[in-house]
Amino acid sequence: MTEPQTDDTETGRVGSLRLLLRNPVTVASTTVLVVVLVVAVGASWIAPYGINDVDVPSALRGPSGAHWFGTDELGRDVLSRVLVAIQASLQVAVVSVAFAVLVGVTVGVVAGYRGGWLDTVVMRVVDVMFAFPVLLLALAIVAVLGPGVTTTMLAIGVVYTPIFARVARASTLGVRVEPFVQVSRTMGTGHRYILVRHVLPNIAGPLIVQTSLSLAFAILSEAALSFLGLGIQPPEPSLGRMIFDSQGFVTLAWWMAVFPGAAIFVIVLAFNLVGDGLRDVLDPKQRTMAEARGTQ
């Protein structure tokens, strides 16, 4: 049985890291995400005011030294609410995508590895789910189960599960015919061991890239559901809900919409750019092109 040597694996990891560090866009995007993560984790301590501290006399005041992002129609500090809303959005995105990865990868790997009628049934179910637009399917799930954070996580997780199932299944189809997998099966090695030891490590690249991209779209999905009143419920702040609440004050208080919208834009863009950078490193064709650009 032929397996990659440890030295070759370490060399490959070092080479991948060098390629990532050579890409200034990826480095900058990763730095932004690290800062956003730190801010989200410490939002409750960083926020200068309570998220529901009402100060009517200070309502609709623009950005100032006291309120960097201004105040909303109730005099609440927009900066404090944006910080906590980022924390909530990331929590929903991470949990929902983790659910999609766990279920989707498990289903896709098993279907691709086993083949036959199981593969056919799984892919037909996946095709049916793909027939519905992502947001429409999420809306249907939330409408049935009711609005709330838990429901939003479940809805987003369910709608992104088919994506991971398809990616995992397609990658597994290519790996299962590799000599080291065939030799392991001939030697009577257990299927679970083969999947964990040989299949999953060799399909990790596409899954990592898809995870980064899905986190970006999960942020957008959560914001859309909250904007429609079906996601995170008041009085807890949400970026989407804050944009919805600002509609009646666009001409009077532009900051109520601009800062939550900017937060969504920056986070989603950073996740997408990191995903592009990881694809350049983990996809063999893209990596060859990146290495060629680096030698010019």
N, C-alpha and C positions, 0 to 999 in steps of 0.2 A: 504494500500500500504506500503510495507516494503522498506525502504531505509537505507543505511548505516548511522550511527549516526556520528555527527560531531567529537566527541571525538575519535571514532574508526578510522575515516579518518585521523585525526591528528596523532594518534598513528601509523597508517600505514605509513604515510609520514616520521615520525621520524625514524621508523624502516628501511625504505628504504634508508634514508640518512645514517644511521649508517652502513648498509651493503655496500653502495658505498664507504664510508670512510674507511671501513675495507679492501678494495681491493686496495693494493698499485699500481697495474698496472693501474687501472681506475683513481686513483688520479693523478698519474704521467702523464697519457695521457690527462686528463682534464687540468692539469697545462700547458702542451705543447700547447694545443689548445687555452687557454687563452692568452698565450704569443704570439702565431701566430696571434690571433685576434687583440691584441694591436699593434703589429708590422704592420699589414695590415692597420689598421685605421690610424696610424701615419706614413705610409710609405713615404709620400711626405716630411715630416719634418725630418724623421730619415735618409733618404738617403743622403749620404755625397756629391753626385754629381748629376747633372741632368741626366736623363735617356738617353738623346740623345746628351750629351756633347762629341763631337768627339775630340780625341787627337791622331792623327796618329803617332807621334813620340813615344807615350807610348803604341802602339798596342801590344797585345799578351804578356804583362808582367805578370809574376806570382804573386801570393799573396804576399803582402808586407804591410808595415805600411801605405803607401799612398792608396793602393787599397787592402783591406783585401781579397777579392775574385778574385783579378787579373783584367785584362782588356781583352776585346774581340778584334776582328780583326780591329776594327775602333778606338780602344783606349778608348771605353766607359767602365765605371766602372761596373763590373759584380754584385757587391753587391747591388748597387743602383737599377739596373734593376731587380734583383731577388726580392727585397723588393716590388717594384711596381707591379711586375708580380704576386706575392702572393696575393696582394690586388685585382688584376683583376680576378684571378682564384677563390678566395673566393666569390667575387661579383657574378660571373657567376653561381657558385655552389649554393649559397643561393637563388638567384632569380629563377633559374630553378627548384630547389627542392621545393621551396615555391609554384610555379605554379603547379607542379606535385601533391603536397599535397592538394592544394585547389580543383583542378579539380578531381583528382583521388579519394580522400576521399568522396567528394560530390556524385560522380557517384556510388562508391562502397557502401556507406551507404544507399542511396536511393534504389539501386537495391536489396541489401540484405534485407532491411526492407519491401519493397513492394512485392518482389518475382514475381512469375508469368511470363508473357511474357516479361516484362521489364527486369527482371533478366536474362532471357535467351538471349535476344538480346544483352544486355550489355556484358555478359560474352563471347558471340561469337565474338564480336568486340575485346575484350581484348585478346582472344585466337589468333585471327588473328595477332594482334600486337606482341604478344609473339613469333610468328612463325619467326619473323625477328630478327637477332642479334642486340643488342642495338646500337653498333657503326655503323653497316650498315644502320640501319634505320635513325640514326642521320645524316650520310653522305648523304643519299638520300634527306632529308629535306633541308640541307644546300645547296646541289647542285641545288635544285629547287629555293630556295629563295635567294641564294647568300651568300657569306661569310660575317662575321661581328659579333660583340658582341651580338647584339640583336637577330640575327638569331641563334647564338650558344645557347643562353639562351632558346629560343623557342624550338629548336631541342632537347636539353637535357631534357627540361621539358616535352615535348610530349612523349619521349621514356620511361621516368620513371613514367608517369601517370598510365599505366596499372598495375604496381607493387603495387602502393598505392590503386588502385581500387580493386585489388584482396585481399589484406590484409584487407582493410576496409570491404569488402563484407563478407569475411569468418568470421571475428570477429562479425559483425552485425548479422549473422545467429545464432550465439550462444546466443547473448544478447537478441534478440527479443522474445525468448521463456521463458525468465526469468519471474518469477511471478510479479515483480513490473512493468514490461512493459505490461504484459497481463492485470493487474488490471487497469493500466492507460488507455488502449485502451477500456476496458469495461466501464469505467466511462465517456467515450466520450472525453478524453483529446486530443487536437489537435496533429496531427502527427509531426508538426514542433517542438512543445514543447517536445514531447517524444524523438525525435532525439537529440535535443540540451541538454535536461536536463538528460536523462537517457542513451541513446545509446552512444553518443560521449565520455562522461567521462569514460565509461566502456570499450571502445576499444582504449583508448589513449595509453596504454602501448605498444602494438605491433607497433603502428604508430610512437611512439617516437623512438623506436629501429630502425625501418626501415628508418626513417629520417636521423639518424646518419650514417647508412650504405650507404644510397643514396648520402649523401654529399661527402663521400669518393669516390664513383664511379663517381660522377659528376666532381670532380677534375680531375680524370683520363680521363674522356671523353673530357673535355675541353682541356687538354694537348694533347690528341690524335688528335683532330680536328685542333688545332693550329699547331701541328707538320706537319700535311698534308697541311697547308696553308689555311684552311677553317674556322679557329676560329678567335681569336683576330688578327687584321691586323697591320703590321708595319706602323709607327715607334713605336707604343705602344708595350711594352715588354710583352711576354707571356712565361711561363716556357717551354711549348712544343715547341714553335718557337725557343727559345734559344738553346734547345737541337738539333733541326734541323740545326740551323746555325753553331753549333760546329762540325758537322760531318767532315768538311774538315780540322779541326785543332786538331783532337783527339791526335795525336802524338806530336804536338807542344804546345798545350794549353789544358791540361786535365781539368783544372778548369772551362772552358766554359761549359762543359757538367756535371761535377760532382756536382757542387753547385745547379744548377736548378733541377737536378735529385734527389739530396738529399732532397731538399725542398718538392718535390712531395712525395717522400717516407715517410718522417716524418709526413706530414699532413695526408696522406691517412692512414698510420698505426695508428696514434692517433685517427682518427675518427672511425676506425674499432674496436680498443680496447675499446673506450668509448661505442660503440654500444654493444660489448660483455658484458661490465659491467652493462649496463642498462638492457640487456636481463636477466642477472642473478638476477636482483632485481625485474623486472616487470613481468617476466614469472613465474607463480606459481610453476611449477616443478623445474625450475632452482633456484628459490629463496629457496625452501625447501632444495635443495642440498647445496646451499651456506650457509644457516643457520646451516646445519648439520656440514659443514666443520669448521664453526666458533666456534662450541661448542666442537670440538675435542681438 
